[in-house]
């Protein structure tokens, strides 16, 4: 069963999602303010969170920030009644995995939830399906378990951070432009949000690099994009 947390203060939306995300496949837990939502995330064991932006006590953007600051890697979908581009960009840069503007199609929301859950269960960018573990120096990436360790200590990555790392590490030396990374990791609908890639790369480096200012693993190809260091064995 998939456990979903919904943080939303619109009762109609809560009721609608409760109808579609119900047992035996799903268990939906709903709360109506951001602070309670954070408490439930920290105390619970959720597979995915759906966060409204306009929330009492703590808005959805701050809630998303707090979740990622706690190194929790559950997938996050943001909902908002506002269509401003800045909200979408900020939500993605804070660590959200997807974004829907109200009013939204329930079928589209369900499709995106399923896509995020599938992405969390497997890595689709590895060409050789026999490859299960990638090892570079003191960094180990377990594809099947979606687990990253550094010096034998687990590193908690968000789904997007993990997918970025796997894509780059599985193709050492190959440079990916920001546009290409957006297309592969986020999908075509995020065209134009290259800053989101930069933000995720910076957070990823902060977690796996001894010195994020002088990275050992994820390198910058100036004027083009990013690559994984092919001189590490």
C-alpha positions in Angstrom: 0.0 0.0 0.0 1.2 3.5 -0.9 1.0 6.1 1.9 0.3 9.6 0.7 0.3 12.8 2.8 -2.0 15.6 1.5 -1.5 19.0 3.1 -4.4 21.1 1.8 -6.9 23.4 3.4 -9.6 23.1 0.7 -12.1 20.5 2.0 -13.5 19.8 -1.5 -10.0 18.9 -2.8 -9.4 16.7 0.3 -12.7 14.9 -0.3 -12.0 14.5 -4.0 -8.6 13.0 -3.5 -9.9 10.8 -0.7 -12.2 9.2 -3.2 -9.4 8.4 -5.7 -6.6 7.6 -3.3 -8.2 4.9 -1.2 -7.5 1.4 0.0 -6.4 -1.2 -1.0 -3.8 0.6 -3.2 -3.5 3.8 -1.3 -3.8 5.3 2.2 -4.4 9.0 2.2 -3.6 11.1 5.3 -4.8 14.7 5.1 -4.1 17.8 7.2 -5.0 21.4 6.7 -2.0 23.5 7.8 1.7 23.4 7.0 3.0 23.1 10.6 0.9 20.0 11.2 2.0 18.7 7.8 5.6 19.0 8.8 5.0 17.2 12.1 3.3 14.3 10.2 6.1 14.1 7.7 8.7 13.9 10.4 6.7 11.4 12.4 5.3 9.3 9.6 6.4 6.9 6.9 5.0 8.4 3.7 5.8 7.4 0.1 4.8 10.7 -1.4 3.5 14.2 -0.3 1.1 16.5 -2.1 1.5 20.1 -0.7 -0.7 23.1 -1.4 1.3 26.4 -1.5 -1.4 28.6 0.2 -1.5 27.1 3.7 -2.1 28.5 7.2 0.6 28.4 9.8 3.4 27.5 7.3 3.0 27.8 3.5 3.8 24.9 1.2 7.0 26.4 -0.1 8.4 26.7 3.5 7.1 23.2 4.2 8.9 21.8 1.2 12.1 23.6 2.3 11.8 22.1 5.8 11.2 18.6 4.4 14.3 18.8 2.3 16.3 20.5 5.1 15.6 17.4 7.1 17.1 15.3 4.3 13.8 13.5 3.7 13.7 12.1 0.1 10.0 11.4 -0.4 8.6 12.7 -3.7 6.8 16.0 -3.5 4.0 17.4 -5.7 3.1 21.1 -5.2 -0.4 22.4 -5.8 -1.3 26.1 -6.1 -4.1 28.3 -7.2 -1.5 30.8 -8.4 -0.1 30.5 -11.9 2.8 32.8 -11.4 6.0 31.4 -13.0 8.1 32.4 -10.0 6.1 30.1 -7.7 6.7 27.2 -10.0 10.4 27.9 -10.3 10.8 28.5 -6.5 8.9 25.3 -5.7 11.1 23.2 -8.0 14.3 24.8 -6.7 13.3 24.1 -3.1 13.2 20.4 -4.0 9.7 19.7 -5.2 9.5 17.0 -7.9 6.4 18.1 -9.7 3.9 21.0 -9.9 0.2 21.4 -10.7 -1.8 24.6 -10.9 -5.4 24.6 -9.8 -7.9 23.8 -11.2 -6.3 20.5 -12.2 -7.5 17.3 -13.7 -7.7 14.5 -11.2 -6.5 12.1 -13.9 -3.4 14.2 -14.5 -2.7 14.3 -10.8 -3.1 10.5 -10.5 -0.8 10.0 -13.6 1.9 12.2 -12.0 1.7 10.5 -8.7 2.1 7.1 -10.4 5.0 8.4 -12.5 6.8 9.8 -9.4 6.3 6.5 -7.5 7.6 4.5 -10.4 10.6 6.8 -10.7 11.3 6.3 -7.0 11.3 2.5 -7.5 13.6 2.3 -10.4 16.3 4.1 -12.4 15.4 4.4 -16.0 18.6 6.0 -17.2 20.9 3.0 -16.8 21.6 1.5 -20.2 23.0 -1.8 -18.9 20.2 -3.3 -16.8 22.7 -5.8 -15.3 24.5 -3.0 -13.5 23.3 -2.9 -9.9 25.9 -0.9 -8.0 28.1 1.9 -9.1 31.3 2.6 -7.1 33.6 5.5 -7.4 36.3 6.0 -4.8 34.4 6.3 -1.5 31.0 6.8 -3.2 28.6 3.9 -3.7 25.3 4.0 -5.6 23.0 1.0 -5.1 20.5 1.3 -8.0 18.1 -1.4 -6.9 17.8 0.0 -3.4 18.1 3.6 -4.5 20.7 4.0 -1.8 23.8 6.2 -1.8 26.7 5.8 0.7 29.8 8.0 1.2 32.5 6.5 3.4 30.0 3.7 4.3 27.6 6.4 5.6 24.2 6.7 4.0 23.5 9.9 2.1 19.8 10.9 1.9 19.0 12.3 -1.5 15.7 13.5 -2.9 14.3 11.5 -5.9 15.5 14.1 -8.4 19.0 14.3 -6.7 19.3 10.6 -6.9 18.2 10.5 -10.6 20.6 13.2 -11.5 23.5 11.4 -9.8 22.7 8.1 -11.4 22.4 9.6 -14.9 25.7 11.3 -14.5 27.6 8.5 -12.7 26.4 5.9 -15.2 27.9 7.9 -18.0 31.2 9.2 -16.6 32.8 11.9 -18.7 29.7 12.6 -20.8 28.6 16.2 -20.5 24.9 16.9 -20.2 23.5 20.4 -20.9 21.1 21.9 -18.4 18.3 21.7 -21.1 19.1 18.0 -21.6 19.0 17.2 -17.9 15.7 19.0 -17.6 14.3 16.9 -20.4 15.6 13.6 -19.0 14.9 14.2 -15.3 12.0 16.6 -15.1 10.4 16.2 -18.5 9.7 18.5 -21.4 7.1 20.6 -19.5 9.9 22.2 -17.5 11.6 23.7 -20.6 13.0 27.1 -19.6 13.7 26.3 -16.0 17.5 25.6 -16.2 18.0 27.3 -12.9 16.3 24.3 -11.3 19.1 22.1 -12.5 21.7 24.4 -11.0 19.9 24.4 -7.6 19.7 20.6 -7.5 23.3 20.1 -8.6 24.4 22.5 -5.8 22.4 20.5 -3.2 23.7 17.2 -4.5 27.3 18.5 -4.3 26.6 19.7 -0.8 25.7 16.1 0.2 28.4 14.0 -1.6 31.4 16.3 -2.0 33.9 16.9 0.7 34.2 20.5 -0.6 31.3 21.6 -2.8 33.3 24.5 -4.1 35.9 22.1 -5.4 33.9 19.0 -6.4 35.5 15.6 -6.9 32.5 13.8 -8.5 30.1 16.1 -10.2 32.0 18.5 -12.4 31.0 21.6 -14.4 31.7 21.7 -18.1 31.9 25.5 -18.4 29.4 27.0 -20.8 27.7 23.7 -21.4 26.5 21.8 -18.3 27.6 19.0 -16.0 29.5 15.7 -16.1 30.7 13.0 -13.8 34.4 12.8 -13.2 35.7 10.0 -15.5 39.1 10.0 -13.8 37.8 8.5 -10.6 37.9 4.7 -10.2 
